[in-house]
Amino acid sequence: MTAAAKEGAGTFAPLRQKVFAVLWVATIIGNTGSFIRDVVSSWLVTDLSATPAAVSMVQAAATLPIFLLAIPAGVLSDILDRRKFLIVVQFLLASASLCLLFLSASGLQSVSSLIALTFVGGVGAALVAPTWQAIVPELVSRQDVKSAVALNSLGINISRAIGPALGGLLLAWFGAAVTYGVDVITYVFVVAALLWWRREVPEDDALAERFLGAFRAGLRYARASRELHVVLLRAAVFFAFSSAIWALLPLVARQLLGGGASFYGVLLGAVGAGAICGALVMPRLRARLDADGLLLASAVLTSLVMGVLAFAPPQWAAIAALLVCGAAWITALTTLNSTAQSILPNWVRGRSLAVYLTVFNGAMTGGSLAWGAVAEAIGIPVTLSVAAVGLLGVGLGFHIVKLPKGEADLVPSNHWPEPLTSEPVEHDRGPVLLLIEYTVDKADRSAFLQALARLSHERRRDGAYGWGVTEDAADPSRIVEWFMVESWAEHMRQHRRVSKADADVQQEVRRFHKGPDAPVVHHLLSINRPHLGGS
């Protein structure tokens, strides 16, 4: 088999898994319906109000709920049955589209109703987005996860290629009500696929997380993960500037390029078609460029496209430019998404992906509102030029902040022994103070503390809310690491969360310990005030 053939096989390998293939096709159908709905709503608002602010408000209404709700949704995706959760949200989305259908059919549609129902659709998208991404490792083998992420991005852009063009044609031929009706029908296919999927449900677990505790644990992980911070930073600056093209595209199509609804659909279809082409050549691009190079290339190409559109080119040139934009867009999305997936352990995957989606959609929402306001003040062409220069600048400037490689083994190591207790400890008992005593030679002290600092990030990611290191005043070679966990149950979850990569860091720390036995670990439980005689 040739190298190119192997690359292609790797790209499409996840489709050999029947469940992944069925759900992948169903999501393409569902996303096609969503793009059909969005193109109708975006175009209708230009009929009702041609101001840039009103048009950008619809874009903001679609992304704001994801910014607000993605993290709670990620928590739900980690603690609920993901299949049932997805089914319920599909009914919510279908209900929003039904309302749009009835309002359009009765002639009662307004800017306010469009924004409100677009917001409801955004709520549904916020709830399902982390869950759709979090189920990927359940459907494919570990070595196929990156290919599956790329295929999901490809599927979205297949929908982006078909949905807007089809939506524009349906809107021009049959009107808004019929077009919204087509969107409603697509949810039938998605729900049917989810009902067909017989997901393996984990057995009842006494240590299963509850919402508030899971929410806090997810935030602690996101706050302590430096690798995730890099992904979030690179995503925020890229999408804040590139959002200008999405916020203003309906007005670009109508005012700068003189097109109608069908032409707007063709422009969005060109983005999707370009994204499909970009996804197909992605394996070859990865062989030549690392993740940072791919993201820089995406920024350069997207800025060039915005610059071209600013000069109101002929319609055929605009279509060609948006083909390039689509390829650049999927390159950026796939690069950032697959990097995020590769650095996250399964136990917190939904919550951390939700943090990523929050940053992504926060940048898109804030960018849309900002670029709409700027366009009101200085006009669409100048705004696109400013955004293009800004995107090129941040793309070059942040290229020095390298994305993580995502090569660590995040499979649980299960190497921590069960704590010794005189009697069973109630799960909600806490907080718990952990003390680990090391004996370290003076010559090794500096290297030991550096290794211990790296270990502190693992402790905090996996559940500790406080960490520190102390020394014995009478014996400086006796060094004690301590960290706090909010409950006994949370500490027992830590035992399950420690990965093989974390175990390697812990082993590096322990090699400095000079005692005859392993470092001594103490588990200290808080004593309630009544036991102390307090009032």
C-alpha positions as CSV (number, residue, x, y, z in Angstrom):
1,M,0.0,0.0,0.0
2,T,1.3,3.5,-0.9
3,A,1.9,6.2,1.7
4,A,-1.0,8.2,0.3
5,A,-3.3,5.2,0.5
6,K,-2.3,4.6,4.1
7,E,-3.1,8.2,4.9
8,G,-6.5,7.9,3.3
9,A,-7.2,4.6,5.1
10,G,-6.3,6.3,8.4
11,T,-8.5,9.3,7.7
12,F,-11.6,7.1,7.0
13,A,-10.7,4.2,9.4
14,P,-13.3,5.2,12.0
15,L,-16.1,4.7,9.5
16,R,-15.4,0.9,9.7
17,Q,-17.0,1.1,13.2
18,K,-20.7,0.7,12.4
19,V,-22.0,2.8,15.3
20,F,-19.7,5.7,14.5
21,A,-20.6,5.5,10.8
22,V,-24.4,5.6,11.5
23,L,-24.1,8.5,14.0
24,W,-21.8,10.3,11.7
25,V,-24.3,10.2,8.8
26,A,-27.1,11.2,11.2
27,T,-25.2,14.2,12.4
28,I,-24.5,15.3,8.8
29,I,-28.3,15.2,8.2
30,G,-29.0,17.0,11.4
31,N,-26.4,19.7,10.8
32,T,-27.6,20.1,7.3
33,G,-31.0,21.0,8.7
34,S,-29.4,23.4,11.2
35,F,-27.5,25.2,8.4
36,I,-30.7,25.4,6.4
37,R,-32.4,27.0,9.4
38,D,-29.6,29.4,10.0
39,V,-29.3,30.6,6.4
40,V,-33.1,31.4,6.4
41,S,-32.9,33.2,9.7
42,S,-29.8,35.2,8.6
43,W,-31.4,36.2,5.4
44,L,-34.8,37.0,6.9
45,V,-33.3,39.5,9.3
46,T,-31.8,41.4,6.3
47,D,-35.4,41.8,5.0
48,L,-36.7,42.9,8.4
49,S,-33.7,45.2,9.2
50,A,-30.6,45.8,7.1
51,T,-28.5,47.3,9.8
52,P,-25.2,45.5,10.6
53,A,-26.1,45.5,14.3
54,A,-29.3,43.6,13.8
55,V,-27.6,41.1,11.5
56,S,-24.7,40.5,13.9
57,M,-27.2,40.1,16.8
58,V,-28.6,36.9,15.1
59,Q,-25.1,35.5,14.9
60,A,-24.5,36.5,18.5
61,A,-27.8,34.9,19.6
62,A,-26.6,31.6,18.1
63,T,-23.2,31.6,19.9
64,L,-24.0,33.3,23.2
65,P,-25.8,30.3,24.7
66,I,-22.8,28.1,24.0
67,F,-20.6,30.7,25.8
68,L,-23.0,30.7,28.8
69,L,-24.0,27.1,29.0
70,A,-21.2,25.0,27.5
71,I,-19.5,24.3,30.9
72,P,-22.8,23.2,32.7
73,A,-23.6,21.1,29.6
74,G,-20.1,19.5,29.7
75,V,-20.8,18.6,33.4
76,L,-24.1,17.0,32.4
77,S,-22.4,15.1,29.6
78,D,-19.9,13.6,32.1
79,I,-22.5,12.6,34.7
80,L,-25.7,11.7,32.7
81,D,-26.4,9.0,30.1
82,R,-25.1,10.7,27.0
83,R,-27.4,9.0,24.6
84,K,-30.6,9.9,26.5
85,F,-29.3,13.4,27.0
86,L,-28.8,13.9,23.3
87,I,-32.3,12.6,22.5
88,V,-34.0,15.0,24.8
89,V,-32.1,18.0,23.4
90,Q,-33.0,17.0,19.8
91,F,-36.7,17.5,20.8
92,L,-35.9,21.0,22.1
93,L,-34.2,21.9,18.9
94,A,-37.1,20.5,16.8
95,S,-39.5,22.6,18.9
96,A,-37.6,25.8,18.2
97,S,-37.7,25.1,14.4
98,L,-41.4,24.3,14.6
99,C,-42.0,27.8,16.2
100,L,-40.0,29.4,13.4
101,L,-42.1,27.5,10.9
102,F,-45.4,28.7,12.4
103,L,-44.4,32.3,12.8
104,S,-43.1,32.5,9.2
105,A,-46.3,30.7,7.8
106,S,-48.5,33.2,9.7
107,G,-46.5,36.3,8.8
108,L,-45.8,37.1,12.4
109,Q,-42.0,36.8,12.2
110,S,-40.0,39.7,13.5
111,V,-36.4,40.5,14.4
112,S,-37.1,39.9,18.0
113,S,-38.7,36.5,17.4
114,L,-35.8,35.5,15.1
115,I,-33.2,36.5,17.7
116,A,-35.2,34.8,20.5
117,L,-35.7,31.5,18.7
118,T,-32.1,31.6,17.4
119,F,-31.1,31.9,21.0
120,V,-33.2,28.8,21.9
121,G,-31.5,26.9,19.1
122,G,-28.1,28.1,20.5
123,V,-29.2,26.7,23.9
124,G,-29.8,23.3,22.2
125,A,-26.4,23.5,20.5
126,A,-24.7,24.4,23.7
127,L,-26.2,21.4,25.4
128,V,-25.3,18.8,22.7
129,A,-21.9,20.1,21.5
130,P,-19.7,18.8,24.4
131,T,-21.6,15.6,24.4
132,W,-21.2,14.9,20.7
133,Q,-17.5,15.5,21.1
134,A,-17.2,13.5,24.3
135,I,-18.7,10.3,22.9
136,V,-16.0,10.0,20.2
137,P,-13.6,7.9,22.3
138,E,-16.6,5.6,23.1
139,L,-17.1,4.9,19.4
140,V,-13.6,4.3,18.0
141,S,-10.3,3.0,19.2
142,R,-7.7,5.3,20.8
143,Q,-5.5,5.4,17.7
144,D,-8.5,6.5,15.6
145,V,-9.6,9.4,17.8
146,K,-7.8,12.1,15.9
147,S,-9.2,10.7,12.6
148,A,-12.7,10.6,14.1
149,V,-12.4,14.2,15.2
150,A,-11.3,15.2,11.7
151,L,-14.2,13.2,10.2
152,N,-16.6,15.0,12.5
153,S,-15.3,18.3,11.3
154,L,-15.5,17.0,7.7
155,G,-19.1,16.0,8.4
156,I,-20.0,19.4,9.7
157,N,-18.5,21.0,6.6
158,I,-20.3,18.5,4.3
159,S,-23.4,19.9,6.0
160,R,-22.1,23.4,5.5
161,A,-21.6,22.8,1.8
162,I,-25.1,21.3,1.3
163,G,-27.2,23.1,3.9
164,P,-26.8,26.7,3.1
165,A,-27.0,26.2,-0.7
166,L,-30.1,24.0,-0.3
167,G,-31.6,26.5,2.3
168,G,-31.1,29.4,-0.1
169,L,-32.7,27.5,-3.0
170,L,-35.7,26.3,-0.8
171,L,-36.1,29.9,0.5
172,A,-36.2,31.3,-3.0
173,W,-38.5,28.7,-4.4
174,F,-40.9,27.8,-1.5
175,G,-40.5,30.5,1.2
176,A,-39.3,30.4,4.8
177,A,-42.0,28.2,6.3
178,V,-41.3,25.2,4.0
179,T,-37.6,25.7,4.5
180,Y,-37.9,25.6,8.3
181,G,-40.1,22.5,7.8
182,V,-37.2,20.7,6.1
183,D,-35.1,21.4,9.1
184,V,-37.7,19.9,11.4
185,I,-37.7,16.6,9.4
186,T,-33.9,16.2,9.8
187,Y,-34.3,15.8,13.6
188,V,-36.3,12.6,12.9
189,F,-33.2,11.0,11.4
190,V,-31.0,12.1,14.3
191,V,-33.4,10.8,17.0
192,A,-33.8,7.5,15.1
193,A,-30.0,6.9,15.0
194,L,-29.7,7.7,18.7
195,L,-32.5,5.3,19.5
196,W,-30.8,2.6,17.4
197,W,-27.5,3.1,19.3
198,R,-27.4,0.6,22.2
199,R,-24.9,2.4,24.3
200,E,-23.2,0.4,27.0
201,V,-24.3,2.0,30.2
202,P,-21.8,1.8,33.1
203,E,-22.9,0.1,36.3
204,D,-24.1,2.1,39.2
205,D,-21.1,3.6,40.9
206,A,-21.0,4.7,44.6
207,L,-18.4,7.3,43.6
208,A,-20.5,8.8,40.7
209,E,-20.2,12.5,40.7
210,R,-23.0,14.9,41.3
211,F,-23.6,18.1,39.4
212,L,-22.0,20.7,41.7
213,G,-19.1,18.6,42.7
214,A,-18.5,17.6,39.1
215,F,-18.7,21.3,38.1
216,R,-16.1,22.3,40.7
217,A,-13.8,19.4,39.6
218,G,-14.1,20.4,36.0
219,L,-13.2,24.0,36.8
220,R,-10.2,22.9,38.9
221,Y,-8.9,20.8,36.1
222,A,-9.3,23.6,33.6
223,R,-7.6,26.0,35.9
224,A,-4.6,23.7,36.6
225,S,-4.0,22.4,33.1
226,R,-1.4,24.5,31.4
227,E,-1.7,22.6,28.2
228,L,-5.4,23.4,28.0
229,H,-4.6,27.1,28.7
230,V,-2.4,27.2,25.6
231,V,-5.2,25.7,23.4
232,L,-7.7,28.1,24.8
233,L,-5.5,31.1,24.2
234,R,-4.7,30.2,20.6
235,A,-8.4,29.6,20.0
236,A,-9.6,32.8,21.5
237,V,-7.3,35.1,19.5
238,F,-8.0,33.3,16.2
239,F,-11.8,33.2,16.5
240,A,-12.1,36.7,17.9
241,F,-10.7,38.2,14.7
242,S,-12.0,35.6,12.2
243,S,-15.6,36.0,13.5
244,A,-15.8,39.2,11.4
245,I,-16.3,37.2,8.2
246,W,-19.3,35.2,9.7
247,A,-20.9,38.2,11.4
248,L,-20.9,40.3,8.2
249,L,-21.2,37.7,5.4
250,P,-25.0,38.2,4.9
251,L,-24.4,42.0,4.3
252,V,-21.3,41.3,2.2
253,A,-23.5,39.1,0.0
254,R,-26.3,41.6,-0.3
255,Q,-24.7,45.0,-0.2
256,L,-21.1,44.5,-1.5
257,L,-21.7,41.7,-3.9
258,G,-25.3,42.5,-5.0
259,G,-26.6,38.9,-4.5
260,G,-29.9,37.4,-3.3
261,A,-30.8,34.6,-0.9
262,S,-29.7,31.9,-3.3
263,F,-26.3,33.6,-3.8
264,Y,-25.8,33.9,0.0
265,G,-26.5,30.1,0.2
266,V,-24.0,29.5,-2.5
267,L,-21.3,31.5,-0.6
268,L,-21.9,29.4,2.5
269,G,-21.9,26.3,0.4
270,A,-18.5,27.4,-1.0
271,V,-17.2,27.5,2.5
272,G,-18.4,24.0,3.1
273,A,-17.1,22.7,-0.1
274,G,-13.7,24.3,0.6
275,A,-13.8,22.7,4.1
276,I,-14.4,19.3,2.5
277,C,-11.4,19.7,0.2
278,G,-9.3,20.9,3.2
279,A,-10.3,17.8,5.3
280,L,-9.4,15.5,2.5
281,V,-5.9,16.9,2.1
282,M,-5.4,17.3,5.9
283,P,-3.3,14.1,6.3
284,R,-0.9,15.4,3.7
285,L,-0.8,18.8,5.4
286,R,-0.1,17.2,8.7
287,A,2.9,15.3,7.2
288,R,4.5,18.6,6.2
289,L,3.3,21.0,9.0
290,D,2.9,20.7,12.7
291,A,-0.1,22.0,14.5
292,D,1.4,25.4,14.9
293,G,2.2,25.7,11.2
294,L,-1.4,24.6,10.3
295,L,-2.9,27.2,12.6
296,L,-0.6,30.0,11.2
297,A,-1.5,29.0,7.6
298,S,-5.2,29.1,8.5
299,A,-4.8,32.7,9.9
300,V,-2.9,33.9,6.9
301,L,-5.4,32.4,4.4
302,T,-8.5,33.7,6.3
303,S,-7.0,37.2,6.6
304,L,-6.4,37.2,2.8
305,V,-10.0,36.2,2.1
306,M,-11.3,39.0,4.3
307,G,-9.0,41.4,2.4
308,V,-10.4,40.2,-0.9
309,L,-14.0,40.6,0.2
310,A,-13.3,44.1,1.4
311,F,-12.8,45.2,-2.2
312,A,-16.2,43.9,-3.4
313,P,-14.8,41.5,-6.0
314,P,-16.9,39.9,-8.7
315,Q,-19.3,37.2,-7.5
316,W,-17.2,34.3,-9.0
317,A,-14.1,35.7,-7.2
318,A,-15.9,35.9,-3.9
319,I,-17.0,32.2,-4.3
320,A,-13.4,31.2,-5.0
321,A,-12.2,33.2,-2.0
322,L,-14.7,31.4,0.3
323,L,-13.6,28.1,-1.0
324,V,-10.2,29.0,0.4
325,C,-11.8,30.3,3.6
326,G,-13.5,26.9,4.1
327,A,-10.3,25.0,3.8
328,A,-8.6,27.4,6.2
329,W,-11.5,27.2,8.7
330,I,-11.6,23.4,8.9
331,T,-7.8,23.4,9.3
332,A,-8.0,25.7,12.3
333,L,-11.0,23.9,13.8
334,T,-9.6,20.4,13.4
335,T,-6.2,21.4,14.6
336,L,-7.5,23.0,17.8
337,N,-10.2,20.4,18.5
338,S,-7.9,17.4,18.0
339,T,-5.2,19.0,20.1
340,A,-7.8,19.6,22.9
341,Q,-9.0,16.0,22.6
342,S,-5.5,14.6,22.8
343,I,-4.6,16.3,26.1
344,L,-7.8,15.4,28.0
345,P,-8.4,12.3,30.1
346,N,-11.8,10.6,29.7
347,W,-13.1,11.5,33.2
348,V,-13.1,15.2,32.5
349,R,-13.4,15.2,28.7
350,G,-16.9,16.6,28.4
351,R,-16.3,19.4,30.9
352,S,-12.9,20.5,29.5
353,L,-14.2,20.4,25.9
354,A,-17.1,22.5,27.2
355,V,-14.5,25.1,28.5
356,Y,-12.9,25.0,25.0
357,L,-16.4,25.5,23.4
358,T,-17.0,28.4,25.9
359,V,-13.9,30.2,24.8
360,F,-14.6,29.5,21.1
361,N,-18.1,30.7,21.2
362,G,-17.3,33.6,23.6
363,A,-14.7,34.8,21.0
364,M,-17.3,34.3,18.2
365,T,-20.0,36.1,20.2
366,G,-17.9,39.0,21.3
367,G,-16.3,39.3,18.0
368,S,-19.6,39.3,16.1
369,L,-21.0,42.0,18.3
370,A,-17.8,44.1,18.1
371,W,-17.4,43.8,14.4
372,G,-21.1,44.6,13.9
373,A,-20.7,47.8,15.9
374,V,-17.4,48.7,14.1
375,A,-19.2,48.2,10.7
376,E,-21.9,50.5,11.8
377,A,-19.3,53.2,12.5
378,I,-16.8,52.8,9.6
379,G,-18.5,50.6,7.1
380,I,-18.2,47.0,6.0
381,P,-15.2,47.2,3.7
382,V,-13.0,49.0,6.2
383,T,-14.1,46.7,9.0
384,L,-13.1,43.6,7.0
385,S,-9.7,45.2,6.3
386,V,-9.1,45.9,10.0
387,A,-10.1,42.4,10.9
388,A,-7.8,40.9,8.3
389,V,-4.8,42.9,9.5
390,G,-5.6,42.0,13.1
391,L,-5.9,38.3,12.4
392,L,-2.6,38.3,10.5
393,G,-1.0,40.1,13.3
394,V,-2.2,37.8,16.1
395,G,-1.5,34.7,13.9
396,L,2.1,35.7,13.6
397,G,2.5,37.1,17.1
398,F,1.0,34.0,18.9
399,H,2.9,31.5,16.7
400,I,5.6,31.5,19.4
401,V,3.1,30.1,21.9
402,K,3.4,26.4,20.8
403,L,0.4,24.0,21.0
404,P,0.9,20.9,23.1
405,K,1.9,17.7,21.3
406,G,-0.8,15.6,23.0
407,E,1.4,12.5,23.2
408,A,1.0,11.7,26.9
409,D,-0.6,8.3,27.9
410,L,-3.8,9.4,29.7
411,V,-5.1,5.9,30.5
412,P,-5.7,5.5,34.3
413,S,-2.7,3.8,35.9
414,N,-4.6,2.5,39.0
415,H,-1.3,2.3,40.8
416,W,-2.3,4.1,44.0
417,P,-2.9,1.6,46.8
418,E,-6.2,1.7,48.8
419,P,-5.9,3.9,51.9
420,L,-5.6,2.1,55.2
421,T,-8.5,3.1,57.5
422,S,-9.5,1.9,60.9
423,E,-13.1,1.8,59.8
424,P,-15.1,2.7,56.6
425,V,-15.2,6.4,55.9
426,E,-18.3,8.2,54.8
427,H,-18.0,9.5,51.2
428,D,-19.1,13.0,52.1
429,R,-16.6,13.3,55.0
430,G,-14.2,16.1,54.5
431,P,-12.1,18.0,53.8
432,V,-9.2,15.5,53.6
433,L,-5.6,16.5,54.1
434,L,-3.0,14.3,52.4
435,L,0.6,14.3,53.8
436,I,3.4,12.6,51.9
437,E,6.7,12.4,53.7
438,Y,10.0,12.3,51.7
439,T,13.6,12.0,52.8
440,V,15.8,14.0,50.4
441,D,19.5,14.6,50.4
442,K,20.6,18.2,50.4
443,A,22.4,17.8,47.0
444,D,19.1,16.6,45.4
445,R,16.9,19.2,47.0
446,S,16.7,21.7,44.1
447,A,16.0,19.0,41.5
448,F,13.4,17.3,43.8
449,L,11.5,20.6,44.3
450,Q,11.4,21.2,40.6
451,A,9.9,17.7,40.0
452,L,7.5,18.2,42.9
453,A,6.3,21.5,41.3
454,R,5.4,19.5,38.1
455,L,3.6,17.0,40.3
456,S,1.6,19.8,41.9
457,H,-0.2,20.5,38.6
458,E,-1.3,16.8,38.5
459,R,-2.6,17.0,42.0
460,R,-4.7,20.1,41.3
461,R,-6.0,18.8,38.0
462,D,-7.2,15.6,39.6
463,G,-9.1,17.2,42.5
464,A,-6.9,19.0,45.0
465,Y,-8.0,22.6,45.8
466,G,-4.8,23.4,47.9
467,W,-1.2,22.2,47.6
468,G,2.0,23.0,49.4
469,V,5.4,21.7,50.5
470,T,7.0,22.1,53.9
471,E,10.2,21.0,55.7
472,D,10.9,19.8,59.2
473,A,12.7,22.5,61.2
474,A,14.6,19.9,63.1
475,D,15.5,17.8,60.1
476,P,15.6,19.7,56.7
477,S,16.0,16.4,54.8
478,R,12.4,15.5,55.8
479,I,10.2,17.3,53.3
480,V,6.4,16.9,53.5
481,E,4.1,17.5,50.5
482,W,0.5,18.2,51.4
483,F,-2.7,18.8,49.5
484,M,-6.4,19.2,50.3
485,V,-9.4,17.4,48.8
486,E,-12.9,18.4,49.5
487,S,-14.3,15.0,50.5
488,W,-13.3,11.4,50.9
489,A,-15.2,10.4,47.8
490,E,-13.3,13.0,45.8
491,H,-10.0,11.6,47.0
492,M,-11.1,8.1,46.0
493,R,-11.9,9.5,42.6
494,Q,-8.4,10.8,42.5
495,H,-7.2,7.2,42.7
496,R,-9.1,6.5,39.5
497,R,-8.0,9.7,37.7
498,V,-4.2,9.3,37.9
499,S,-3.0,8.5,34.4
500,K,0.1,6.6,33.3
501,A,1.7,9.9,32.3
502,D,1.0,11.2,35.9
503,A,2.5,8.0,37.3
504,D,5.7,8.8,35.4
505,V,5.9,12.2,37.0
506,Q,5.3,10.7,40.5
507,Q,8.0,8.1,39.8
508,E,10.4,10.9,39.0
509,V,9.7,12.6,42.3
510,R,10.0,9.4,44.3
511,R,13.4,8.6,42.9
512,F,14.8,11.4,45.1
513,H,13.4,9.7,48.2
514,K,16.3,8.1,50.2
515,G,14.3,6.3,52.9
516,P,14.4,2.5,53.2
517,D,10.7,2.3,52.4
518,A,8.3,4.2,50.1
519,P,7.3,7.8,51.2
520,V,4.8,7.6,54.1
521,V,1.3,8.8,53.2
522,H,-1.1,10.1,55.9
523,H,-4.8,10.7,55.3
524,L,-6.1,13.2,57.8
525,L,-9.9,13.7,58.1
526,S,-11.6,16.9,59.3
527,I,-13.3,16.5,62.7
528,N,-16.7,18.1,62.9
529,R,-17.1,21.0,65.4
530,P,-19.6,19.1,67.6
531,H,-16.9,16.5,68.3
532,L,-14.6,19.3,69.4
533,G,-17.2,20.6,71.9
534,G,-17.9,23.7,69.8
535,S,-21.2,25.5,69.9
